[in-house]
Amino acid sequence: MTICAAIQMASGPQVNANLLEAEKQIADAVKAGAKLVALPENFAIMGMNEYDKVNVREADGQGPIQEFLASVAKKYGVWVVGGTMPMAAHADNKVRAACLVYDDQGQRVARYDKVHLFDVSVPDTAEEYRESDSVEAGEASCVIDTPFGRLGIAVCYDLRFPEFFRPMTRKGLDIVVIPSAFTSKTGAAHWEVLLRARAIENLCYVIAPNQGGFHVNGRQTYGHSMIVDPWGVVLDCYKTGPGFVSADVDKSRLEKMRAAFPALEHRRFFCE
């Protein structure tokens, strides 16, 4: 068994302040025994407007946010799934929402760019979001080997697209990490049920760090970061404000469950 942690933040517009808070939560999670920690979407910046992140975007392989992720992974000897951070895009006025994964030696082992962008009007509210105005979509999913099992990555709005996850199971998915910044309204309606559904239908662990609280820009995010087991049981949940959840991820239990309940082997239709 391996203890994994999902870190919850209420990030603001100052990158340095957010990195200090992230390191504090990482240190606390490691003290609790975590060998893998996952940060939420936009952990490094939640700007006053959607374009603030463009001003701090980094080239691939260099920049203070990437240096931070590598350094804390090595310092604490922990695998770090770096939520999302703004990386250079093809368009000068946009970013890639990139999730970078570092091993416990501080070496980068994966990058996933958010595929599905949140362009919606929330029903029965005045809330509107047009993420594609400032973010350039990624094109591919990501599943990698780790000491804890085969790990896949999805980000926030990706959660609503079950067909995005199904091909990951054909690549041996054991754990999926879903860094998010769910709004208060959509989170209250759908967050838990979507996380549990993805865990159940794919017979995998779900680690879901979320933004949670009131932000300087006036936005409110839902929180309730959680870890869900392959049977859909919520192992730990942290409702609001900065903090973390942690739980054992047991690959042997996962394998026994899949052997006893082989739903993935019974599929008749496949998503490519």
SVG drawing of the C-alpha trace seen along z (x, -y; Angstrom):
<svg xmlns="http://www.w3.org/2000/svg" viewBox="-32 -41 49 54">
<polyline fill="none" stroke="black" stroke-width="0.4" points="0.0,0.0 1.1,-3.6 -0.3,-6.7 -1.3,-9.3 -2.4,-12.8 -4.6,-15.4 -3.8,-19.0 -6.5,-21.7 -5.8,-25.4 -7.6,-28.7 -4.9,-30.2 -4.6,-33.9 -3.0,-36.2 0.5,-36.1 2.6,-33.2 5.2,-33.3 2.5,-33.3 0.8,-30.3 4.1,-28.4 4.7,-29.0 1.3,-27.6 1.7,-24.6 5.0,-23.7 3.5,-24.0 0.7,-21.5 3.2,-19.2 5.4,-19.1 2.4,-18.3 1.2,-15.6 4.7,-14.0 4.8,-14.1 1.5,-12.1 3.3,-9.5 2.4,-10.5 4.7,-9.1 2.7,-10.9 1.1,-14.3 -1.1,-16.0 -1.8,-19.8 -5.0,-21.3 -5.6,-23.0 -4.2,-26.6 -2.3,-26.0 0.3,-28.6 -2.0,-31.4 -5.7,-32.3 -5.5,-35.8 -7.7,-38.8 -8.7,-38.1 -8.2,-35.2 -5.2,-36.8 -3.0,-37.3 -1.7,-33.7 -0.5,-34.6 1.9,-37.1 3.6,-34.4 3.6,-31.5 6.8,-29.5 8.7,-27.9 8.9,-24.2 11.7,-23.1 12.5,-26.5 10.9,-28.9 10.3,-29.4 7.1,-27.3 8.8,-24.3 11.9,-24.8 9.6,-24.8 8.0,-21.5 11.3,-19.8 12.8,-21.2 10.0,-20.2 9.8,-16.7 13.5,-16.2 13.6,-18.0 10.8,-15.9 11.5,-12.7 8.0,-12.5 6.3,-12.2 4.5,-15.4 1.6,-15.8 1.8,-19.5 -1.9,-20.4 -1.8,-22.8 0.5,-25.7 0.6,-28.1 3.0,-27.0 3.8,-28.7 1.3,-28.1 1.4,-28.6 -0.7,-31.8 1.0,-34.7 -2.2,-35.6 -2.8,-32.0 -1.3,-29.4 -1.3,-25.6 -2.8,-24.3 0.0,-21.8 0.1,-19.2 3.7,-18.2 4.7,-15.1 8.0,-14.8 9.5,-11.7 11.0,-11.6 14.4,-12.6 13.0,-15.8 13.1,-14.5 10.2,-15.4 8.6,-12.2 5.4,-13.4 3.5,-16.4 -0.3,-16.5 -2.0,-19.5 -5.6,-19.9 -7.8,-18.7 -11.3,-19.8 -11.8,-23.5 -14.5,-25.0 -16.6,-27.1 -20.0,-27.1 -22.8,-29.2 -23.8,-27.6 -27.6,-27.0 -29.8,-29.2 -26.8,-31.6 -25.1,-34.5 -21.8,-32.6 -20.1,-32.3 -16.7,-30.8 -14.8,-30.9 -11.6,-29.1 -10.6,-28.8 -10.2,-32.6 -6.9,-32.3 -6.1,-28.6 -5.0,-26.4 -6.3,-22.9 -4.0,-19.8 -4.4,-16.9 -3.5,-13.7 -4.1,-11.7 -1.3,-10.6 -0.7,-7.3 2.7,-6.6 4.4,-4.0 5.0,-4.9 6.1,-2.8 2.4,-2.9 0.8,-1.7 0.0,-3.0 -1.1,-6.6 -3.3,-8.7 -4.0,-12.4 -7.1,-14.4 -8.0,-18.0 -11.3,-19.4 -13.6,-19.6 -12.1,-16.4 -14.0,-14.7 -17.3,-15.1 -16.1,-13.0 -16.2,-9.3 -14.9,-8.4 -11.7,-10.2 -10.9,-7.8 -11.8,-4.5 -8.8,-4.3 -6.6,-4.8 -7.8,-1.5 -6.5,0.2 -3.1,-1.3 -3.3,0.4 -4.7,-2.5 -4.6,-1.9 -4.9,-5.5 -6.2,-8.6 -5.3,-12.1 -7.8,-14.8 -6.5,-18.3 -9.5,-20.7 -10.9,-24.1 -14.6,-23.2 -17.0,-26.1 -19.1,-26.2 -22.3,-25.6 -21.2,-22.9 -19.2,-21.2 -22.2,-21.0 -24.2,-19.4 -21.8,-17.1 -18.3,-16.8 -18.6,-13.8 -21.0,-11.8 -18.6,-12.3 -15.5,-11.3 -17.2,-8.2 -18.6,-7.3 -15.1,-7.5 -13.7,-5.3 -16.5,-2.7 -16.7,-2.4 -12.9,-2.2 -12.2,-0.2 -9.4,-2.5 -8.4,-4.8 -9.2,-8.5 -7.2,-11.2 -8.9,-14.6 -7.2,-17.7 -9.5,-20.7 -9.4,-24.5 -11.6,-25.2 -12.7,-28.5 -13.1,-32.2 -10.5,-33.7 -9.2,-37.3 -10.8,-37.6 -14.3,-37.0 -14.6,-33.5 -15.7,-30.7 -14.5,-27.1 -16.1,-24.0 -13.3,-22.2 -14.2,-18.7 -10.9,-17.3 -11.2,-13.5 -9.7,-10.1 -12.1,-7.5 -11.4,-3.7 -12.3,-1.4 -15.6,-0.5 -16.6,-4.1 -16.0,-4.5 -14.8,-8.0 -11.8,-7.3 -11.2,-10.8 -12.7,-14.3 -11.6,-17.8 -14.5,-20.3 -13.1,-23.8 -10.0,-25.9 -6.3,-24.9 -5.5,-21.4 -5.1,-17.9 -6.7,-14.4 -4.7,-11.2 -5.5,-7.5 -3.9,-4.2 -3.7,-3.2 -3.5,0.6 -2.6,2.1 -3.0,5.7 -6.6,4.9 -7.2,3.3 -6.0,6.4 -8.1,8.7 -11.2,6.5 -10.7,6.6 -10.2,10.3 -13.4,10.9 -15.5,8.3 -14.0,8.3 -16.3,5.6 -13.4,4.2 -13.0,7.6 -16.7,7.7 -16.7,4.6 -18.2,5.0 -17.6,1.5 -14.3,-0.5 -13.3,-4.1 -10.1,-4.8"/>
</svg>
